[in-house]
Amino acid sequence: EVVSAPNNVNLSVNVFDGLSVVTANVRSLINKFDEISELAASWKPDVLAFTETWLTGDINDVEINIDGYTTDIFKKQYENATSAVVFESVNFGCQFDGRITNLIVDSKQVESLLNQLNPHSSPGPDELHPLILKKLAPIIATPISVLFNKSLDGACLPSEWKSALIKPMFKNGDRNDPANYRPISLTSVICKLMEKIVKSVIVKYFDTNGLYSGEQHGFQENRSCVSNLILAREEWAKKVDKGEMIDVVYVDFSKAFDKVPHLMLIDKLKGYGIDGPLLGWIKDFLTGRTARVKVNGVSSEPMDIRSGVPQGSVLGPELFKIYVNDLPSVLPTKCLLYADDLKVWSTVSCESDIERMQFTLDCLYEWNLSHRCQSSSRSHL
């Protein structure tokens, strides 16, 4: 069906396997962008795809961002210099009837978590030591549960919960080289208790709805680096036993946990059905964070953390796992993930198999661009 949109842009509206796709060839995309954003908000298609005859070479997806959509720009050097811009709904491929909007924390749950604290672990920047909290568990469980529920209802965290104290731990080599130190991030123990409660609810929700990617072995119950390696080895051994050749590409994302854009992560969480006060709480948990480095008893000035999932937190790894959850679905060849470590492989017996592997790497490259990720130089074949 061809319909007329704002500024007399002729749009083609199609439905493929239940997915609504809107396509159009436009001129001066930037000048029409407000109208296109209104169209997306009104029609809510799964995919918006536009071709722009003379898309400016230095344009980037930040300048043409639509709320609720991820952006892919394909700059191809055709004879007429046509480029394509694709806006893909963050709900694409993950619409579910079930939703989770809130949770209620009870005092018994808090007391149980307090009793599980390691009394020998370090306190966070608020200097509330786990030993003291554990000793006082029966007394403070109720007021802490009230505090947690107030925090959830108001989607607001105390600033002390959003600060981190970073202590460098020496690994090896020259002690004067900062690269030879591993940063250990200490965060509020009280906040970690709250994070455990939120994480348990999210994990149960994802497990119940079957939302987790089967290819992810990191931060998953009953899965590990070992299960990842065993599964890959068995798969490859079967192919080799049949006399087939296999191409395997190992990919490591550079500082992946530190580069997760908060707005895109929030959109993904909403697409998976996490909404309401719970989503608001997670959004506040991610934003307004600060960190200080402490060496030999001396602390630096606080530094704002504007992207990434919080290091040293309980909830951070779970949020990262959700952020990369859709990656295997965009790759045409088999793959496995362990957190941010990816390996993709394919049998190679003809020219088309080589092309398929190259197409997989192209898809990975486009996913990296749209998700603000970058493959490390350590990635190899």
Buried (B, 14 or more C-beta within 10 A) or exposed (E): EEEEBEEEBEBEBEEEEEBBBBBBBBEEBBEBBEEBBEBBEEBEBBBBBBBBBEBEEEBEBEEBBBEBBBBBBBBEEEEEEBBBBBBBBBBBEBEEEEBBEBBEBBBEBBBEBBEEBEEEEEBBBBEBBBBBBBBEBEEBBBEBBEBBBEBBEEBBBEEBBBBBBBBBEEEEEEEEEEEEBEBBBBBBBBBBBBBBBBBBBBBEBBEEBEBBBEBBBBBBEEBBEEBBBEBBEEBBEEBEEEEEEBBBBEBBBBEBBEBBBBEBBBBBBBBBBBBBBBBBBBBBBBBEBBBBBBEEEEEEEBEEBEBBBBBBBBBBBBBBBBBBBBBBEBBEBBBBBBBBBBBBBBBBEEEEBEEBBEBBBEBBEBBBBBBBBEBBEEBEE
